[in-house]
Amino acid sequence: MSDAEKGGFIARVIGPKRRWWEYKARVKKLPPKYRTAVEAIERYLMHFGPVTADNAAALFEDVADLFERAAADGTPIREIVGDDPVEFVEALVRNYSKGGYVDRERARLIHTIDDIEREEENR
């Protein structure tokens, strides 16, 4: 049984607690504007992020990596997230949610619409 299966809410949502607290410690060390941006991304991900705890833990850690490097380089926040912060986060989620419920449902929707289109073309 994995740590995520044994643990409570945090473990089920974001993975092993140790990884979560290490991630949170890293975020706390960021300069204020970077920390605020990461915390906003985190809130969004808690609602719309990866389905599996392993994917979520890796995603949060990668966000921390990205913002730590950006802070060290003095990269402006907008340069990191682009013009559409939601699309930035959605792109991250797409990279980490392969095989999850959301991907299966997206594929099912696309397949169903493609089937309908083929049927209409064959009439």
Solvent accessible surface area in square Angstrom, and as a share of the most:
residue,aa,sasa,rsa
1,M,171,0.76
2,S,59,0.38
3,D,80,0.41
4,A,17,0.13
5,E,119,0.53
6,K,129,0.55
7,G,24,0.23
8,G,31,0.29
9,F,132,0.55
10,I,48,0.25
11,A,2,0.02
12,R,142,0.52
13,V,44,0.25
14,I,2,0.01
15,G,0,0.00
16,P,22,0.14
17,K,101,0.43
18,R,156,0.57
19,R,59,0.22
20,W,20,0.07
21,W,140,0.49
22,E,85,0.38
23,Y,3,0.01
24,K,57,0.24
25,A,49,0.38
26,R,63,0.23
27,V,3,0.01
28,K,154,0.65
29,K,171,0.72
30,L,8,0.04
31,P,59,0.37
32,P,90,0.57
33,K,120,0.51
34,Y,8,0.03
35,R,70,0.25
36,T,86,0.50
37,A,17,0.13
38,V,0,0.00
39,E,61,0.27
40,A,42,0.33
41,I,13,0.06
42,E,19,0.08
43,R,147,0.54
44,Y,55,0.21
45,L,7,0.03
46,M,73,0.33
47,H,142,0.64
48,F,121,0.50
49,G,15,0.15
50,P,16,0.10
51,V,75,0.43
52,T,62,0.36
53,A,11,0.08
54,D,95,0.49
55,N,41,0.21
56,A,3,0.03
57,A,5,0.04
58,A,33,0.26
59,L,0,0.00
60,F,7,0.03
61,E,41,0.18
62,D,61,0.31
63,V,3,0.02
64,A,0,0.00
65,D,48,0.25
66,L,53,0.26
67,F,0,0.00
68,E,59,0.26
69,R,145,0.53
70,A,6,0.05
71,A,23,0.18
72,A,88,0.68
73,D,115,0.60
74,G,51,0.49
75,T,32,0.18
76,P,73,0.46
77,I,40,0.21
78,R,136,0.50
79,E,127,0.57
80,I,25,0.13
81,V,15,0.09
82,G,30,0.29
83,D,136,0.71
84,D,75,0.39
85,P,59,0.37
86,V,78,0.45
87,E,82,0.37
88,F,36,0.15
89,V,6,0.04
90,E,36,0.16
91,A,36,0.28
92,L,30,0.15
93,V,5,0.03
94,R,94,0.34
95,N,104,0.53
96,Y,45,0.17
97,S,2,0.01
98,K,138,0.59
99,G,60,0.58
100,G,5,0.05
101,Y,127,0.48
102,V,54,0.31
103,D,28,0.15
104,R,131,0.48
105,E,56,0.25
106,R,91,0.33
107,A,61,0.47
108,R,152,0.55
109,L,114,0.57
110,I,107,0.54
111,H,110,0.49
112,T,62,0.36
113,I,95,0.48
114,D,53,0.27
115,D,46,0.24
116,I,80,0.40
117,E,91,0.41
118,R,118,0.43
119,E,101,0.45
120,E,106,0.47
121,E,125,0.56
122,N,127,0.65
123,R,226,0.82
